């Protein structure tokens, strides 16, 4: 009498339905009921038909109209009873229940109806379940179901030189105002190197200042002009010519 109005009743009113009434009634349509309403109706039906629990086929046929309100534990029990749940009833399960089911659970639960997962792979509920499963487990079903999860990739440290390395030289400033290298390089010369430098060479260092002068151990030496070299050469030649034969 109340079937068409069942889901318009509040939860407290639904709780007044007796197990005998459910047992004697035809399966009720709970499609438009809320999750809370479905839970109440499932509990009543589960209690009403519990004497048939040891006959898996009969029990499932009696409670499947209300299975949308079943908890995870009860659904997992059904998965071990070879019931071949059809795709529509599977989709009517509570979403949190579906999320808690593994590939093995669903394979056992749906049995011969398992291939329908592929037909409904674009259904949001099926997609949600598929995306929660490891791809290796989905592959065992042989249904070509693909999840959209991306595996975490651990990036290796960059070797491009952007990251500071303990092997890179550290620059220090010497008393001569130039920069020296602390890498222990044996190149033979460091800019403004000191006697305690780590260049690996104990010889004095001479560099050019780019203006015709030289820097020797921090002392700037002027480079003689070409005219002075020429004058000295002429004087030396004159002295040679003046010597007795």
Biotite code that builds the C-alpha atoms (Angstrom):
import biotite.structure as struc

atoms = struc.array([
    struc.Atom([0.000, 0.000, 0.000], chain_id="A", res_id=1, res_name="UNK", atom_name="CA", element="C"),
    struc.Atom([2.850, 2.427, 0.750], chain_id="A", res_id=2, res_name="UNK", atom_name="CA", element="C"),
    struc.Atom([5.276, 1.306, -1.963], chain_id="A", res_id=3, res_name="UNK", atom_name="CA", element="C"),
    struc.Atom([4.886, 4.377, -4.163], chain_id="A", res_id=4, res_name="UNK", atom_name="CA", element="C"),
    struc.Atom([5.227, 6.657, -1.115], chain_id="A", res_id=5, res_name="UNK", atom_name="CA", element="C"),
    struc.Atom([7.943, 4.672, 0.650], chain_id="A", res_id=6, res_name="UNK", atom_name="CA", element="C"),
    struc.Atom([10.789, 7.142, 0.106], chain_id="A", res_id=7, res_name="UNK", atom_name="CA", element="C"),
    struc.Atom([8.637, 10.085, 1.183], chain_id="A", res_id=8, res_name="UNK", atom_name="CA", element="C"),
    struc.Atom([8.485, 8.686, 4.722], chain_id="A", res_id=9, res_name="UNK", atom_name="CA", element="C"),
    struc.Atom([11.009, 9.906, 7.261], chain_id="A", res_id=10, res_name="UNK", atom_name="CA", element="C"),
    struc.Atom([13.535, 7.575, 8.853], chain_id="A", res_id=11, res_name="UNK", atom_name="CA", element="C"),
    struc.Atom([11.666, 7.333, 12.167], chain_id="A", res_id=12, res_name="UNK", atom_name="CA", element="C"),
    struc.Atom([8.490, 6.243, 10.379], chain_id="A", res_id=13, res_name="UNK", atom_name="CA", element="C"),
    struc.Atom([10.387, 3.656, 8.316], chain_id="A", res_id=14, res_name="UNK", atom_name="CA", element="C"),
    struc.Atom([11.760, 2.141, 11.521], chain_id="A", res_id=15, res_name="UNK", atom_name="CA", element="C"),
    struc.Atom([8.219, 1.258, 12.556], chain_id="A", res_id=16, res_name="UNK", atom_name="CA", element="C"),
    struc.Atom([7.888, -1.200, 9.651], chain_id="A", res_id=17, res_name="UNK", atom_name="CA", element="C"),
    struc.Atom([8.013, -4.692, 11.093], chain_id="A", res_id=18, res_name="UNK", atom_name="CA", element="C"),
    struc.Atom([10.096, -7.588, 9.835], chain_id="A", res_id=19, res_name="UNK", atom_name="CA", element="C"),
    struc.Atom([6.865, -9.503, 9.263], chain_id="A", res_id=20, res_name="UNK", atom_name="CA", element="C"),
    struc.Atom([5.530, -6.740, 7.006], chain_id="A", res_id=21, res_name="UNK", atom_name="CA", element="C"),
    struc.Atom([8.722, -6.791, 4.903], chain_id="A", res_id=22, res_name="UNK", atom_name="CA", element="C"),
    struc.Atom([8.655, -10.571, 4.747], chain_id="A", res_id=23, res_name="UNK", atom_name="CA", element="C"),
    struc.Atom([5.052, -10.665, 3.547], chain_id="A", res_id=24, res_name="UNK", atom_name="CA", element="C"),
    struc.Atom([5.335, -7.776, 1.115], chain_id="A", res_id=25, res_name="UNK", atom_name="CA", element="C"),
    struc.Atom([6.563, -7.799, -2.434], chain_id="A", res_id=26, res_name="UNK", atom_name="CA", element="C"),
    struc.Atom([10.084, -6.326, -2.891], chain_id="A", res_id=27, res_name="UNK", atom_name="CA", element="C"),
    struc.Atom([9.850, -2.581, -2.409], chain_id="A", res_id=28, res_name="UNK", atom_name="CA", element="C"),
    struc.Atom([11.304, 0.012, -4.776], chain_id="A", res_id=29, res_name="UNK", atom_name="CA", element="C"),
    struc.Atom([13.904, 1.988, -2.820], chain_id="A", res_id=30, res_name="UNK", atom_name="CA", element="C"),
    struc.Atom([15.640, 3.605, -5.815], chain_id="A", res_id=31, res_name="UNK", atom_name="CA", element="C"),
    struc.Atom([14.687, 7.160, -4.867], chain_id="A", res_id=32, res_name="UNK", atom_name="CA", element="C"),
    struc.Atom([15.291, 6.691, -1.145], chain_id="A", res_id=33, res_name="UNK", atom_name="CA", element="C"),
    struc.Atom([18.115, 8.465, 0.635], chain_id="A", res_id=34, res_name="UNK", atom_name="CA", element="C"),
    struc.Atom([21.157, 6.517, 1.917], chain_id="A", res_id=35, res_name="UNK", atom_name="CA", element="C"),
    struc.Atom([19.800, 6.715, 5.464], chain_id="A", res_id=36, res_name="UNK", atom_name="CA", element="C"),
    struc.Atom([16.402, 5.383, 4.382], chain_id="A", res_id=37, res_name="UNK", atom_name="CA", element="C"),
    struc.Atom([18.073, 2.523, 2.494], chain_id="A", res_id=38, res_name="UNK", atom_name="CA", element="C"),
    struc.Atom([20.107, 1.595, 5.561], chain_id="A", res_id=39, res_name="UNK", atom_name="CA", element="C"),
    struc.Atom([16.981, 1.368, 7.708], chain_id="A", res_id=40, res_name="UNK", atom_name="CA", element="C"),
    struc.Atom([15.116, -0.761, 5.148], chain_id="A", res_id=41, res_name="UNK", atom_name="CA", element="C"),
    struc.Atom([18.115, -3.050, 4.652], chain_id="A", res_id=42, res_name="UNK", atom_name="CA", element="C"),
    struc.Atom([18.419, -3.665, 8.392], chain_id="A", res_id=43, res_name="UNK", atom_name="CA", element="C"),
    struc.Atom([14.738, -4.602, 8.598], chain_id="A", res_id=44, res_name="UNK", atom_name="CA", element="C"),
    struc.Atom([14.962, -6.927, 5.587], chain_id="A", res_id=45, res_name="UNK", atom_name="CA", element="C"),
    struc.Atom([18.219, -8.455, 6.799], chain_id="A", res_id=46, res_name="UNK", atom_name="CA", element="C"),
    struc.Atom([16.588, -9.332, 10.102], chain_id="A", res_id=47, res_name="UNK", atom_name="CA", element="C"),
    struc.Atom([13.422, -10.507, 8.388], chain_id="A", res_id=48, res_name="UNK", atom_name="CA", element="C"),
    struc.Atom([15.196, -12.987, 6.059], chain_id="A", res_id=49, res_name="UNK", atom_name="CA", element="C"),
    struc.Atom([18.089, -14.055, 8.249], chain_id="A", res_id=50, res_name="UNK", atom_name="CA", element="C"),
    struc.Atom([16.708, -17.591, 8.492], chain_id="A", res_id=51, res_name="UNK", atom_name="CA", element="C"),
    struc.Atom([17.547, -17.929, 4.784], chain_id="A", res_id=52, res_name="UNK", atom_name="CA", element="C"),
    struc.Atom([21.141, -16.777, 5.211], chain_id="A", res_id=53, res_name="UNK", atom_name="CA", element="C"),
    struc.Atom([22.540, -20.275, 4.870], chain_id="A", res_id=54, res_name="UNK", atom_name="CA", element="C"),
    struc.Atom([20.925, -20.573, 1.465], chain_id="A", res_id=55, res_name="UNK", atom_name="CA", element="C"),
    struc.Atom([22.951, -17.919, -0.343], chain_id="A", res_id=56, res_name="UNK", atom_name="CA", element="C"),
    struc.Atom([20.838, -17.727, -3.508], chain_id="A", res_id=57, res_name="UNK", atom_name="CA", element="C"),
    struc.Atom([17.551, -17.442, -1.659], chain_id="A", res_id=58, res_name="UNK", atom_name="CA", element="C"),
    struc.Atom([18.869, -14.930, 0.857], chain_id="A", res_id=59, res_name="UNK", atom_name="CA", element="C"),
    struc.Atom([20.363, -12.702, -1.828], chain_id="A", res_id=60, res_name="UNK", atom_name="CA", element="C"),
    struc.Atom([17.180, -12.786, -3.922], chain_id="A", res_id=61, res_name="UNK", atom_name="CA", element="C"),
    struc.Atom([15.165, -11.714, -0.886], chain_id="A", res_id=62, res_name="UNK", atom_name="CA", element="C"),
    struc.Atom([17.383, -8.826, 0.211], chain_id="A", res_id=63, res_name="UNK", atom_name="CA", element="C"),
    struc.Atom([18.748, -7.553, -3.105], chain_id="A", res_id=64, res_name="UNK", atom_name="CA", element="C"),
    struc.Atom([15.975, -4.952, -3.402], chain_id="A", res_id=65, res_name="UNK", atom_name="CA", element="C"),
    struc.Atom([17.356, -3.352, -0.228], chain_id="A", res_id=66, res_name="UNK", atom_name="CA", element="C"),
    struc.Atom([21.064, -4.115, -0.758], chain_id="A", res_id=67, res_name="UNK", atom_name="CA", element="C"),
    struc.Atom([21.767, -0.434, -1.418], chain_id="A", res_id=68, res_name="UNK", atom_name="CA", element="C"),
    struc.Atom([21.726, 0.069, 2.338], chain_id="A", res_id=69, res_name="UNK", atom_name="CA", element="C"),
    struc.Atom([24.048, -2.824, 3.188], chain_id="A", res_id=70, res_name="UNK", atom_name="CA", element="C"),
    struc.Atom([27.311, -2.149, 5.063], chain_id="A", res_id=71, res_name="UNK", atom_name="CA", element="C"),
    struc.Atom([30.716, -3.210, 3.735], chain_id="A", res_id=72, res_name="UNK", atom_name="CA", element="C"),
    struc.Atom([30.907, -6.287, 5.983], chain_id="A", res_id=73, res_name="UNK", atom_name="CA", element="C"),
    struc.Atom([27.648, -7.741, 4.651], chain_id="A", res_id=74, res_name="UNK", atom_name="CA", element="C"),
    struc.Atom([28.587, -7.079, 1.031], chain_id="A", res_id=75, res_name="UNK", atom_name="CA", element="C"),
    struc.Atom([31.930, -8.820, 1.519], chain_id="A", res_id=76, res_name="UNK", atom_name="CA", element="C"),
    struc.Atom([30.087, -11.837, 2.962], chain_id="A", res_id=77, res_name="UNK", atom_name="CA", element="C"),
    struc.Atom([27.904, -11.946, -0.138], chain_id="A", res_id=78, res_name="UNK", atom_name="CA", element="C"),
    struc.Atom([31.010, -11.820, -2.349], chain_id="A", res_id=79, res_name="UNK", atom_name="CA", element="C"),
    struc.Atom([31.995, -15.223, -0.994], chain_id="A", res_id=80, res_name="UNK", atom_name="CA", element="C"),
    struc.Atom([28.630, -16.787, -1.902], chain_id="A", res_id=81, res_name="UNK", atom_name="CA", element="C"),
    struc.Atom([28.795, -16.871, -5.711], chain_id="A", res_id=82, res_name="UNK", atom_name="CA", element="C"),
    struc.Atom([25.752, -14.680, -6.268], chain_id="A", res_id=83, res_name="UNK", atom_name="CA", element="C"),
    struc.Atom([26.672, -12.962, -9.596], chain_id="A", res_id=84, res_name="UNK", atom_name="CA", element="C"),
    struc.Atom([25.372, -9.513, -8.657], chain_id="A", res_id=85, res_name="UNK", atom_name="CA", element="C"),
    struc.Atom([24.253, -7.608, -11.757], chain_id="A", res_id=86, res_name="UNK", atom_name="CA", element="C"),
    struc.Atom([25.706, -4.222, -12.633], chain_id="A", res_id=87, res_name="UNK", atom_name="CA", element="C"),
    struc.Atom([22.596, -2.210, -11.686], chain_id="A", res_id=88, res_name="UNK", atom_name="CA", element="C"),
    struc.Atom([22.498, -3.630, -8.173], chain_id="A", res_id=89, res_name="UNK", atom_name="CA", element="C"),
    struc.Atom([26.258, -3.147, -7.848], chain_id="A", res_id=90, res_name="UNK", atom_name="CA", element="C"),
    struc.Atom([25.853, 0.519, -8.807], chain_id="A", res_id=91, res_name="UNK", atom_name="CA", element="C"),
    struc.Atom([23.084, 0.878, -6.201], chain_id="A", res_id=92, res_name="UNK", atom_name="CA", element="C"),
    struc.Atom([25.510, 0.114, -3.367], chain_id="A", res_id=93, res_name="UNK", atom_name="CA", element="C"),
    struc.Atom([26.575, 2.990, -1.164], chain_id="A", res_id=94, res_name="UNK", atom_name="CA", element="C"),
    struc.Atom([29.554, 4.787, -2.651], chain_id="A", res_id=95, res_name="UNK", atom_name="CA", element="C"),
    struc.Atom([31.642, 4.324, 0.498], chain_id="A", res_id=96, res_name="UNK", atom_name="CA", element="C"),
    struc.Atom([30.955, 0.584, 0.260], chain_id="A", res_id=97, res_name="UNK", atom_name="CA", element="C"),
    struc.Atom([32.022, 0.426, -3.384], chain_id="A", res_id=98, res_name="UNK", atom_name="CA", element="C"),
    struc.Atom([35.218, 2.332, -2.567], chain_id="A", res_id=99, res_name="UNK", atom_name="CA", element="C"),
    struc.Atom([36.074, -0.244, 0.101], chain_id="A", res_id=100, res_name="UNK", atom_name="CA", element="C"),
    struc.Atom([35.837, -3.216, -2.269], chain_id="A", res_id=101, res_name="UNK", atom_name="CA", element="C"),
    struc.Atom([38.993, -4.662, -3.797], chain_id="A", res_id=102, res_name="UNK", atom_name="CA", element="C"),
    struc.Atom([39.320, -6.155, -7.257], chain_id="A", res_id=103, res_name="UNK", atom_name="CA", element="C"),
    struc.Atom([39.057, -9.638, -5.749], chain_id="A", res_id=104, res_name="UNK", atom_name="CA", element="C"),
    struc.Atom([35.905, -8.640, -3.848], chain_id="A", res_id=105, res_name="UNK", atom_name="CA", element="C"),
    struc.Atom([34.191, -7.312, -6.965], chain_id="A", res_id=106, res_name="UNK", atom_name="CA", element="C"),
    struc.Atom([35.273, -10.271, -9.086], chain_id="A", res_id=107, res_name="UNK", atom_name="CA", element="C"),
    struc.Atom([33.753, -12.689, -6.580], chain_id="A", res_id=108, res_name="UNK", atom_name="CA", element="C"),
    struc.Atom([30.689, -10.505, -6.028], chain_id="A", res_id=109, res_name="UNK", atom_name="CA", element="C"),
    struc.Atom([29.734, -10.051, -9.684], chain_id="A", res_id=110, res_name="UNK", atom_name="CA", element="C"),
    struc.Atom([30.765, -13.444, -11.022], chain_id="A", res_id=111, res_name="UNK", atom_name="CA", element="C"),
    struc.Atom([29.298, -13.914, -14.494], chain_id="A", res_id=112, res_name="UNK", atom_name="CA", element="C"),
    struc.Atom([28.233, -10.269, -14.592], chain_id="A", res_id=113, res_name="UNK", atom_name="CA", element="C"),
    struc.Atom([31.808, -9.006, -14.236], chain_id="A", res_id=114, res_name="UNK", atom_name="CA", element="C"),
    struc.Atom([32.176, -8.169, -17.934], chain_id="A", res_id=115, res_name="UNK", atom_name="CA", element="C"),
    struc.Atom([29.481, -5.505, -17.518], chain_id="A", res_id=116, res_name="UNK", atom_name="CA", element="C"),
    struc.Atom([32.053, -3.366, -15.730], chain_id="A", res_id=117, res_name="UNK", atom_name="CA", element="C"),
    struc.Atom([33.593, -2.682, -19.121], chain_id="A", res_id=118, res_name="UNK", atom_name="CA", element="C"),
    struc.Atom([30.221, -1.725, -20.612], chain_id="A", res_id=119, res_name="UNK", atom_name="CA", element="C"),
    struc.Atom([29.705, 0.803, -17.810], chain_id="A", res_id=120, res_name="UNK", atom_name="CA", element="C"),
    struc.Atom([33.306, 1.967, -17.490], chain_id="A", res_id=121, res_name="UNK", atom_name="CA", element="C"),
    struc.Atom([32.273, 5.581, -18.180], chain_id="A", res_id=122, res_name="UNK", atom_name="CA", element="C"),
    struc.Atom([29.705, 5.576, -15.374], chain_id="A", res_id=123, res_name="UNK", atom_name="CA", element="C"),
    struc.Atom([30.936, 7.906, -12.586], chain_id="A", res_id=124, res_name="UNK", atom_name="CA", element="C"),
    struc.Atom([30.466, 5.224, -9.926], chain_id="A", res_id=125, res_name="UNK", atom_name="CA", element="C"),
    struc.Atom([32.429, 2.627, -11.888], chain_id="A", res_id=126, res_name="UNK", atom_name="CA", element="C"),
    struc.Atom([35.110, 5.183, -12.738], chain_id="A", res_id=127, res_name="UNK", atom_name="CA", element="C"),
    struc.Atom([35.483, 6.038, -9.065], chain_id="A", res_id=128, res_name="UNK", atom_name="CA", element="C"),
    struc.Atom([36.026, 2.410, -8.153], chain_id="A", res_id=129, res_name="UNK", atom_name="CA", element="C"),
    struc.Atom([38.408, 1.760, -11.083], chain_id="A", res_id=130, res_name="UNK", atom_name="CA", element="C"),
    struc.Atom([40.557, 4.774, -10.226], chain_id="A", res_id=131, res_name="UNK", atom_name="CA", element="C"),
    struc.Atom([41.025, 3.508, -6.670], chain_id="A", res_id=132, res_name="UNK", atom_name="CA", element="C"),
    struc.Atom([42.426, 0.146, -7.787], chain_id="A", res_id=133, res_name="UNK", atom_name="CA", element="C"),
    struc.Atom([46.076, -0.644, -8.616], chain_id="A", res_id=134, res_name="UNK", atom_name="CA", element="C"),
    struc.Atom([46.464, -1.072, -12.370], chain_id="A", res_id=135, res_name="UNK", atom_name="CA", element="C"),
    struc.Atom([48.179, -4.422, -11.867], chain_id="A", res_id=136, res_name="UNK", atom_name="CA", element="C"),
    struc.Atom([45.046, -5.742, -10.107], chain_id="A", res_id=137, res_name="UNK", atom_name="CA", element="C"),
    struc.Atom([42.719, -4.395, -12.801], chain_id="A", res_id=138, res_name="UNK", atom_name="CA", element="C"),
    struc.Atom([44.819, -6.139, -15.443], chain_id="A", res_id=139, res_name="UNK", atom_name="CA", element="C"),
    struc.Atom([44.007, -9.480, -13.829], chain_id="A", res_id=140, res_name="UNK", atom_name="CA", element="C"),
    struc.Atom([40.336, -9.006, -14.740], chain_id="A", res_id=141, res_name="UNK", atom_name="CA", element="C"),
    struc.Atom([41.180, -9.046, -18.454], chain_id="A", res_id=142, res_name="UNK", atom_name="CA", element="C"),
    struc.Atom([38.644, -6.274, -19.136], chain_id="A", res_id=143, res_name="UNK", atom_name="CA", element="C"),
    struc.Atom([41.092, -3.583, -20.302], chain_id="A", res_id=144, res_name="UNK", atom_name="CA", element="C"),
    struc.Atom([40.022, -1.261, -17.486], chain_id="A", res_id=145, res_name="UNK", atom_name="CA", element="C"),
    struc.Atom([42.479, 1.620, -17.062], chain_id="A", res_id=146, res_name="UNK", atom_name="CA", element="C"),
    struc.Atom([42.707, 3.875, -14.043], chain_id="A", res_id=147, res_name="UNK", atom_name="CA", element="C"),
    struc.Atom([43.819, 7.484, -14.336], chain_id="A", res_id=148, res_name="UNK", atom_name="CA", element="C"),
    struc.Atom([46.136, 7.477, -11.363], chain_id="A", res_id=149, res_name="UNK", atom_name="CA", element="C"),
    struc.Atom([49.672, 8.767, -11.945], chain_id="A", res_id=150, res_name="UNK", atom_name="CA", element="C"),
    struc.Atom([52.561, 7.180, -10.130], chain_id="A", res_id=151, res_name="UNK", atom_name="CA", element="C"),
    struc.Atom([54.731, 9.457, -8.045], chain_id="A", res_id=152, res_name="UNK", atom_name="CA", element="C"),
    struc.Atom([58.114, 10.110, -9.698], chain_id="A", res_id=153, res_name="UNK", atom_name="CA", element="C"),
    struc.Atom([61.073, 10.938, -7.509], chain_id="A", res_id=154, res_name="UNK", atom_name="CA", element="C"),
    struc.Atom([63.263, 13.498, -9.272], chain_id="A", res_id=155, res_name="UNK", atom_name="CA", element="C"),
    struc.Atom([67.002, 12.847, -9.150], chain_id="A", res_id=156, res_name="UNK", atom_name="CA", element="C"),
    struc.Atom([69.261, 15.697, -7.989], chain_id="A", res_id=157, res_name="UNK", atom_name="CA", element="C"),
    struc.Atom([70.121, 18.056, -10.835], chain_id="A", res_id=158, res_name="UNK", atom_name="CA", element="C"),
    struc.Atom([73.618, 17.741, -12.248], chain_id="A", res_id=159, res_name="UNK", atom_name="CA", element="C"),
    struc.Atom([73.359, 20.871, -14.390], chain_id="A", res_id=160, res_name="UNK", atom_name="CA", element="C"),
    struc.Atom([75.470, 22.868, -11.971], chain_id="A", res_id=161, res_name="UNK", atom_name="CA", element="C"),
    struc.Atom([72.607, 24.971, -10.631], chain_id="A", res_id=162, res_name="UNK", atom_name="CA", element="C"),
    struc.Atom([72.759, 23.224, -7.272], chain_id="A", res_id=163, res_name="UNK", atom_name="CA", element="C"),
    struc.Atom([75.759, 24.125, -5.121], chain_id="A", res_id=164, res_name="UNK", atom_name="CA", element="C"),
    struc.Atom([78.208, 21.262, -4.707], chain_id="A", res_id=165, res_name="UNK", atom_name="CA", element="C"),
    struc.Atom([80.766, 20.648, -2.030], chain_id="A", res_id=166, res_name="UNK", atom_name="CA", element="C"),
    struc.Atom([83.284, 20.059, -4.838], chain_id="A", res_id=167, res_name="UNK", atom_name="CA", element="C"),
    struc.Atom([82.821, 23.502, -6.362], chain_id="A", res_id=168, res_name="UNK", atom_name="CA", element="C"),
    struc.Atom([85.481, 26.142, -5.574], chain_id="A", res_id=169, res_name="UNK", atom_name="CA", element="C"),
    struc.Atom([84.760, 28.729, -2.935], chain_id="A", res_id=170, res_name="UNK", atom_name="CA", element="C"),
    struc.Atom([86.048, 32.225, -3.716], chain_id="A", res_id=171, res_name="UNK", atom_name="CA", element="C"),
    struc.Atom([88.079, 34.147, -1.143], chain_id="A", res_id=172, res_name="UNK", atom_name="CA", element="C"),
    struc.Atom([89.578, 37.636, -1.284], chain_id="A", res_id=173, res_name="UNK", atom_name="CA", element="C"),
    struc.Atom([93.297, 38.065, -0.501], chain_id="A", res_id=174, res_name="UNK", atom_name="CA", element="C"),
    struc.Atom([95.111, 41.102, 0.901], chain_id="A", res_id=175, res_name="UNK", atom_name="CA", element="C"),
    struc.Atom([96.119, 42.061, -2.617], chain_id="A", res_id=176, res_name="UNK", atom_name="CA", element="C"),
    struc.Atom([92.449, 42.655, -3.489], chain_id="A", res_id=177, res_name="UNK", atom_name="CA", element="C"),
    struc.Atom([92.150, 39.754, -5.916], chain_id="A", res_id=178, res_name="UNK", atom_name="CA", element="C"),
    struc.Atom([90.253, 36.472, -5.697], chain_id="A", res_id=179, res_name="UNK", atom_name="CA", element="C"),
    struc.Atom([91.884, 33.116, -4.957], chain_id="A", res_id=180, res_name="UNK", atom_name="CA", element="C"),
    struc.Atom([90.568, 29.578, -5.407], chain_id="A", res_id=181, res_name="UNK", atom_name="CA", element="C"),
    struc.Atom([90.256, 27.135, -2.483], chain_id="A", res_id=182, res_name="UNK", atom_name="CA", element="C"),
    struc.Atom([89.882, 23.981, -4.579], chain_id="A", res_id=183, res_name="UNK", atom_name="CA", element="C"),
    struc.Atom([93.522, 22.959, -4.349], chain_id="A", res_id=184, res_name="UNK", atom_name="CA", element="C"),
    struc.Atom([93.921, 23.414, -8.095], chain_id="A", res_id=185, res_name="UNK", atom_name="CA", element="C"),
    struc.Atom([97.385, 22.730, -9.525], chain_id="A", res_id=186, res_name="UNK", atom_name="CA", element="C"),
    struc.Atom([96.960, 25.038, -12.496], chain_id="A", res_id=187, res_name="UNK", atom_name="CA", element="C"),
    struc.Atom([100.028, 26.983, -11.333], chain_id="A", res_id=188, res_name="UNK", atom_name="CA", element="C"),
    struc.Atom([98.453, 30.412, -10.799], chain_id="A", res_id=189, res_name="UNK", atom_name="CA", element="C"),
    struc.Atom([95.607, 31.930, -8.811], chain_id="A", res_id=190, res_name="UNK", atom_name="CA", element="C"),
    struc.Atom([94.456, 35.538, -9.034], chain_id="A", res_id=191, res_name="UNK", atom_name="CA", element="C"),
    struc.Atom([96.149, 37.425, -6.262], chain_id="A", res_id=192, res_name="UNK", atom_name="CA", element="C"),
    struc.Atom([97.421, 34.151, -4.763], chain_id="A", res_id=193, res_name="UNK", atom_name="CA", element="C"),
    struc.Atom([99.270, 34.298, -1.435], chain_id="A", res_id=194, res_name="UNK", atom_name="CA", element="C"),
    struc.Atom([102.100, 32.152, -0.097], chain_id="A", res_id=195, res_name="UNK", atom_name="CA", element="C"),
    struc.Atom([99.502, 30.197, 1.968], chain_id="A", res_id=196, res_name="UNK", atom_name="CA", element="C"),
    struc.Atom([97.152, 29.643, -0.978], chain_id="A", res_id=197, res_name="UNK", atom_name="CA", element="C"),
    struc.Atom([95.812, 26.214, -1.961], chain_id="A", res_id=198, res_name="UNK", atom_name="CA", element="C"),
    struc.Atom([96.853, 26.398, -5.601], chain_id="A", res_id=199, res_name="UNK", atom_name="CA", element="C"),
    struc.Atom([99.456, 23.673, -5.109], chain_id="A", res_id=200, res_name="UNK", atom_name="CA", element="C"),
    struc.Atom([102.383, 25.923, -6.310], chain_id="A", res_id=201, res_name="UNK", atom_name="CA", element="C"),
    struc.Atom([104.919, 27.667, -4.023], chain_id="A", res_id=202, res_name="UNK", atom_name="CA", element="C"),
    struc.Atom([106.408, 29.892, -6.781], chain_id="A", res_id=203, res_name="UNK", atom_name="CA", element="C"),
    struc.Atom([105.781, 33.616, -6.911], chain_id="A", res_id=204, res_name="UNK", atom_name="CA", element="C"),
    struc.Atom([102.903, 34.632, -9.120], chain_id="A", res_id=205, res_name="UNK", atom_name="CA", element="C"),
    struc.Atom([103.108, 37.309, -11.806], chain_id="A", res_id=206, res_name="UNK", atom_name="CA", element="C"),
    struc.Atom([100.065, 38.608, -13.661], chain_id="A", res_id=207, res_name="UNK", atom_name="CA", element="C"),
    struc.Atom([99.321, 41.415, -16.050], chain_id="A", res_id=208, res_name="UNK", atom_name="CA", element="C"),
    struc.Atom([97.052, 44.321, -15.270], chain_id="A", res_id=209, res_name="UNK", atom_name="CA", element="C"),
    struc.Atom([96.149, 44.751, -18.968], chain_id="A", res_id=210, res_name="UNK", atom_name="CA", element="C"),
    struc.Atom([97.775, 48.251, -19.149], chain_id="A", res_id=211, res_name="UNK", atom_name="CA", element="C"),
    struc.Atom([101.361, 47.435, -20.117], chain_id="A", res_id=212, res_name="UNK", atom_name="CA", element="C"),
    struc.Atom([102.483, 46.819, -16.539], chain_id="A", res_id=213, res_name="UNK", atom_name="CA", element="C"),
    struc.Atom([103.078, 43.660, -14.532], chain_id="A", res_id=214, res_name="UNK", atom_name="CA", element="C"),
    struc.Atom([102.117, 42.725, -10.974], chain_id="A", res_id=215, res_name="UNK", atom_name="CA", element="C"),
    struc.Atom([104.817, 40.776, -9.123], chain_id="A", res_id=216, res_name="UNK", atom_name="CA", element="C"),
    struc.Atom([103.853, 39.520, -5.677], chain_id="A", res_id=217, res_name="UNK", atom_name="CA", element="C"),
    struc.Atom([101.378, 42.357, -5.327], chain_id="A", res_id=218, res_name="UNK", atom_name="CA", element="C"),
    struc.Atom([103.932, 45.026, -6.545], chain_id="A", res_id=219, res_name="UNK", atom_name="CA", element="C"),
    struc.Atom([103.101, 46.823, -9.766], chain_id="A", res_id=220, res_name="UNK", atom_name="CA", element="C"),
    struc.Atom([106.094, 46.937, -12.145], chain_id="A", res_id=221, res_name="UNK", atom_name="CA", element="C"),
    struc.Atom([106.174, 49.396, -15.009], chain_id="A", res_id=222, res_name="UNK", atom_name="CA", element="C"),
    struc.Atom([106.982, 47.953, -18.426], chain_id="A", res_id=223, res_name="UNK", atom_name="CA", element="C"),
    struc.Atom([109.834, 49.874, -20.231], chain_id="A", res_id=224, res_name="UNK", atom_name="CA", element="C"),
    struc.Atom([108.830, 51.724, -23.391], chain_id="A", res_id=225, res_name="UNK", atom_name="CA", element="C"),
    struc.Atom([110.202, 50.422, -26.763], chain_id="A", res_id=226, res_name="UNK", atom_name="CA", element="C"),
    struc.Atom([112.221, 53.662, -27.287], chain_id="A", res_id=227, res_name="UNK", atom_name="CA", element="C"),
    struc.Atom([114.224, 52.996, -24.144], chain_id="A", res_id=228, res_name="UNK", atom_name="CA", element="C"),
    struc.Atom([115.101, 49.498, -25.404], chain_id="A", res_id=229, res_name="UNK", atom_name="CA", element="C"),
    struc.Atom([116.291, 51.025, -28.703], chain_id="A", res_id=230, res_name="UNK", atom_name="CA", element="C"),
    struc.Atom([118.437, 53.659, -26.955], chain_id="A", res_id=231, res_name="UNK", atom_name="CA", element="C"),
    struc.Atom([120.076, 51.040, -24.744], chain_id="A", res_id=232, res_name="UNK", atom_name="CA", element="C"),
    struc.Atom([120.789, 48.897, -27.797], chain_id="A", res_id=233, res_name="UNK", atom_name="CA", element="C"),
    struc.Atom([122.479, 51.784, -29.644], chain_id="A", res_id=234, res_name="UNK", atom_name="CA", element="C"),
    struc.Atom([124.659, 52.629, -26.627], chain_id="A", res_id=235, res_name="UNK", atom_name="CA", element="C"),
    struc.Atom([125.798, 49.032, -26.337], chain_id="A", res_id=236, res_name="UNK", atom_name="CA", element="C"),
    struc.Atom([126.596, 48.893, -30.075], chain_id="A", res_id=237, res_name="UNK", atom_name="CA", element="C"),
    struc.Atom([128.591, 52.124, -29.855], chain_id="A", res_id=238, res_name="UNK", atom_name="CA", element="C"),
    struc.Atom([130.663, 50.737, -26.986], chain_id="A", res_id=239, res_name="UNK", atom_name="CA", element="C"),
    struc.Atom([131.484, 47.620, -28.989], chain_id="A", res_id=240, res_name="UNK", atom_name="CA", element="C"),
    struc.Atom([132.628, 49.689, -31.995], chain_id="A", res_id=241, res_name="UNK", atom_name="CA", element="C"),
    struc.Atom([134.852, 51.870, -29.818], chain_id="A", res_id=242, res_name="UNK", atom_name="CA", element="C"),
    struc.Atom([136.766, 48.919, -28.378], chain_id="A", res_id=243, res_name="UNK", atom_name="CA", element="C"),
    struc.Atom([140.313, 48.386, -29.792], chain_id="A", res_id=244, res_name="UNK", atom_name="CA", element="C"),
    struc.Atom([140.519, 45.774, -32.466], chain_id="A", res_id=245, res_name="UNK", atom_name="CA", element="C"),
])
